[in-house]
């Protein structure tokens, strides 16, 4: 009986439990908060594959997640993880693909905090490929551009300090390259090219470790130009004084900047001596400038001998001398070219010329108008037959005889006189015989007054035509010769001005 009672009780408890379970609502275990959704499962598998360097498996898994669950909350992280897989794999092709993936992520998710991280990794890709200053600088320029993009596009990111430090190192390499080019032109004595390079370098990279040497070399270029101008005796004194003043001002400005911007460098004493030699005041640096220069110099590191030997076997540059403090240049100033340097010197020479001297070099043409056609007369035309005065063309009478005094006065004057075509002569009929031509000439002499101007000399291409009168021949031998001498002297003068350029 006791055993039967225990069995019945057990059956009753089991039946009650079964009824209670059937009354409860059935739940999907994947819908619980603690359960893992399919997209989360795929994302975790991809991360696990990345940890074990299974980059192909990770990318396939992530791409499955992106294509299958386009509305998942892990889409952004999945796209960033695809770029990380290429970045971790390494190699030229992988780094190129990683940059593409990071660019796409920034395009689709520019407001996410991970966008700044993607931009930093793009810059780091080019930073790792950066070579020494005397080699290809493509990756150095790209790294500078990407770090600047990060600082300007994500100013509130926590990655800004790291980006600025890297940017200072990149600009140190680019500045070293520019300094090498400027020094090359300096040693070759190509002063305009050296001035252009060194001046652009000093303005673009103020944190460069050799900024004081750059300014000192720039000032020496200007002083050499001063010596070159003084050694040119053919330069007029007005031009020479203007050029010497401009070059002296530029040299003093370069030396003064060493004292005011870099007072803790090695070229300070040399700059002071140069300013004293130029008879220019020696400026004193402010306390802020002195503290800034000291902080920059103390932050630089010196490469050991072993480090230099080891660096000779690597393609990556040595950036130990880059400043660890200060703000890097984010916007490049306008570069200076050698053509611009020459143009400035040329403008200075032109401005030194007095107005009178400038006007004397201009050729002027004076046209003398002896009258206007009378009423009801045709307008003179340039294609009308020329009246040579000898009747050889048979179109008009011979001109009246002119006095030697009038001929001499016309030939001695520097103006290019143009005789007016008289209406009577323009309407004259062709010669019909010697007698009729003589009568016409006599009539023309009686009608013309004593103040009639001498006829214009014949052109050079008319020298072979018929016989000429004594008056016409005298005019044709004096005036063209004088014009040719003037044109020859002007050509020589222009060539001489071209040689005055001290560069």
Secondary structure, 3 states (H helix, E strand, C coil): CHHHHHHHHHHHHHHHHHHHHHHCCCCCHHHCCCCCCHHHHHHHHHHHHHHCCCHHHHHHHHHHHHHHCCCCCCHHHHHHHHHHHHHHHCCHHHHHHHHHHHHHHHHHCCCCHHHHHHHHHHHHHHHHCCCCCCCCCHHHHHHHHHHHHHHHHCCCCCCHHHHHHHHHHHHHHHHHHHHHHHHHHHHCCCHHHHHHHHHHHHHHCCCCCCHHHHHHHHHHHHHHHHHHHHCCCCCCHHHHHHHHHHHHHHHHHHHHHHHHHCCCCCCHHHHHHHHHHCCCCCCCCCHHHHHHHHHHHHHCCCCCHHHHHHHCCCCCCCCCCCCCCCCCCCCCCCCCCHHHHHHHHHHHHHHHCCHHHHHHCCCCCCCCCCCCCCCCCCCCCCCCCCCCCCCCCCCCCCCCCCCHHHHHHHHHCCCCCCCCCCHHHHCCCCCCCHHHHHHHHHHHHHHCCCCCCCCCCCCHHHCCCCCCCHHHHHHHHHHHHHHHHHHHHHHHHHHHHHHCCCC
